[in-house]
Amino acid sequence: MNAPDASPRALESLSNAEAARRLSADGPNELPGQGPRSLAGIVREVLTEPMFLLLIAAASIYVILGDVREATILAASIVVVVGITVLQERRTEQALSKLRDLSSPRALVIRDGVEQRIAGRDVVVGDLVLLREGDRVPADAVMLDATALSVDESILTGESLPVEKLPSDTDEHGHVYSGSLVVQGYGSARVVATGARTEIGKIGGVLKTLEAETTALFGEVHRLVRWIATAALILCAAIAVIYSLSRHDWLAGVLAGITVAMSVLPEEFPLVLTVFLAMGAWRISRVGVLTRRLPALESIGAATILAVDKTGTLTENRMRVVAIETRTDRIEMQAGASITDAPQQVLGIALAASERAPFDPMEKAIHTAAQSFASPAVEQLRGMDLIREYDLTPELLAVTHVWKAAKEDRAYVAVKGAPETVMELCHLASSERAELMKRVSANAERGLRILGVAQGMTSSDTLPESPRGFELQFLGFVCLADPLRGDVPATLAECKQAGIRVVMITGDHPGTALAIATQAGFDVGAGVLTGAEVETLDDETLRRRARDVNIYARSKPEHKLRLVQAFKADGNEVVMTGDGVNDAPALKAAHVGVAMGGRGTDVAREAASLVLVDDDFKSLVAAVRLGRRIYTNIRHAMSYIVSVHIPIAGMGLLPVLLGWPLLLFPVHVLFLEFVIDPACAFVFEADPESEDVMKRPPRPREEPLFSYDMLKRSIGLGTCVMIWTVCIYGAALQWLDDSSARALVFVSLVFANVALIFVSRSRSGSVRAIARRHNNIFWIMAALACVALALVIYIPAIAAVFRFTPPQWQMIMAVALATVVLVLVTGRWLRVSPPAPATHDAARS
């Protein structure tokens, strides 16, 4: 085995320029599979939407009727609408394609002599790849260096047992294959094949893409769309028959039926979900959270419990050795200080029990401290070979390394780990162990992380299968500090105000966990529940205990899974963070699994719905806030869609039933759609969150999007507008000609549309409160709608297409003003009562 300084960095690595050249020549490291939709495919899907089929049918009828001008206008409108829709679909597809890239493994490579974390698709032949426990192998490679490295190749071979890997290029043990999983150890390898040229590519392996998931929200909207679309087709046929029988004009009857169907079809519903979630993924990425599964954006806003790790999430993950304790003394580690032989020995043995190329912050801290305070031990270690590693396991929370000098028969044993485990390996008397544990508890109460250190000596020819077989001497403790993030107390208070309960689940000592929790502002009145205690509780008892306990210490991955299940069984919406291979079951079990981007493994990221780029608790809470905003804005947009379609459909239907001249033709509905679609896609999506978004209780998971209160308000608004426009049309027909009456009512419909957008942006806020919410897109859209309305009324050529004759401008202004006042007053009258302030009890219920 190489000496400790034989780092992969010493091996030749590609330059960034050469890697870019090879990527361009060989193509991305991707397996054959389903890529993003092509432009032609998107156009084909758009043209088969019911709305566009109805427009094409209407244009065809105008051709049959000999009205070429009307047919041409509709055809041109179809081209514009298709262009806008295709552009939006294309942008959404590009966003989803970027999210899909997150499903591929992330690779740690060395280029220009520097470690870089890159997307798996950017790996090229010749890259020097570093492999660590939990990583997916990004490409086929030959091992250059390996330490206790085992790989799960079941994705390729079907064999469930891990395969040990060794530095060799002559047999299977010296090769690793794309898609396989590192389950133990670490090493480095040189890439020899990428993409379709890998072994999994040759046998037709397909790259996993983002799975299409159906949530309650998606299911509810899709069912509603199907129901309304069916009703629209039935209504279309009924209107066509009624009109034709009463007025003896079949083509005009079909045209009237198509107009009504166009006004009823809710094509905006799926548009809202697609655009809002795609844009939500972009917005949430700006606060350091990547979205791997879009439905998670819907769920995270309803979170009632955030189950988070301590290290790196609540703390800065910048470990520092602050003290060394021998069996008799304590030495504070201060810059420039010199320490005696005994604490140097403790630090040196801790270094020998650490990885040679440290990745864990705790081991990095030990390396740094050893370089500063125990340089003789560092030099001594450089002249020795690591001949055996015993890794930390759930059953034995300690790492053991066996070292041997070149000309010595004896081997040296170095152990570090949980203090109670190391004391057990040293077979200390119970009285001595109790005294030492008092010191552990005292350090833990100060928020320090404590590692026990022991050493031994043995013959290198008779190494036992377990560290329990060594004769070990207990040396002392290494005390490490990881400061709390400065913004955690304020963020935790924000969660409490929002009715969200935060629980800490950590592998640390109970005292350490309790000290950090107290500093952060957790409610620690119910004490700490350890992993060992969790194992003794049945599911019902654990569920009851989990209602009150917020701090969980010495927790293993299986304990996390049981805790998630207990929280869910108590009716909570659970968001769970994790970083290790064994955290994957808990991440999948949670409603929203959140993987650590900085220290997390690929397996954890694949199991998670969201990825925290910087592992920061504040970013996670910001994602919850954005999730609430996204859901609220979706609900506001859906409320507007329901409201606005009622008067449009009513004014397409009632004139037929009342024997009046037709008010709306396809071109009118198309104009209104040019107002409705941008409002749905941009105005509501851009609406900022209200000031009380994190003061409300989480919404119940079972709460439907189209709740009774929401439908009552939406239908009430739409019905009032419809009655108002019917009255205007009836009165106008008594005083004006058909085309002037039609223009006057159309003015009312457009201004009602804009006013509905305004009042639908809040369920309960006053007009003044809504106006104060900064949304430039609304005012731009409203101005454009007014300008377009003026053009279609006052420019003769356009007015002729719309069958308009301009009424007096005083009449237009009066109707517009009265319509806006009516909608604002009705919206205020039909307001929804604001939710009660958030409490944990309210959230749980």
KAMOSUL-V924482 format. One record per helix or strand of 2 or more residues. SS is the DSSP state (helix for helix, strand for strand). FROM is the first residue (numbers start at 1). TO is the last residue. Records with the same first field share a line. If there is no record, write none. Layout:
# KAMOSUL-V924482
SS: FROM-TO ; FROM-TO
This chain:
# KAMOSUL-V924482
helix: 8-10 ; 16-26 ; 39-47 ; 50-65 ; 68-101 ; 120-122 ; 154-157 ; 172-174 ; 195-197 ; 199-202 ; 216-247 ; 250-264 ; 268-285 ; 295-300 ; 341-352 ; 361-373 ; 375-382 ; 419-425 ; 430-445 ; 467-469 ; 488-497 ; 510-520 ; 531-536 ; 539-546 ; 557-569 ; 581-589 ; 602-607 ; 617-658 ; 666-686 ; 708-735 ; 738-759 ; 767-772 ; 776-794 ; 796-801 ; 809-829 ; 840-844
strand: 106-111 ; 114-119 ; 128-132 ; 140-152 ; 163-164 ; 175-176 ; 181-193 ; 289-291 ; 305-308 ; 320-326 ; 330-332 ; 384-390 ; 398-405 ; 410-417 ; 449-459 ; 472-481 ; 501-505 ; 528-530 ; 551-553 ; 574-578 ; 592-596 ; 610-612
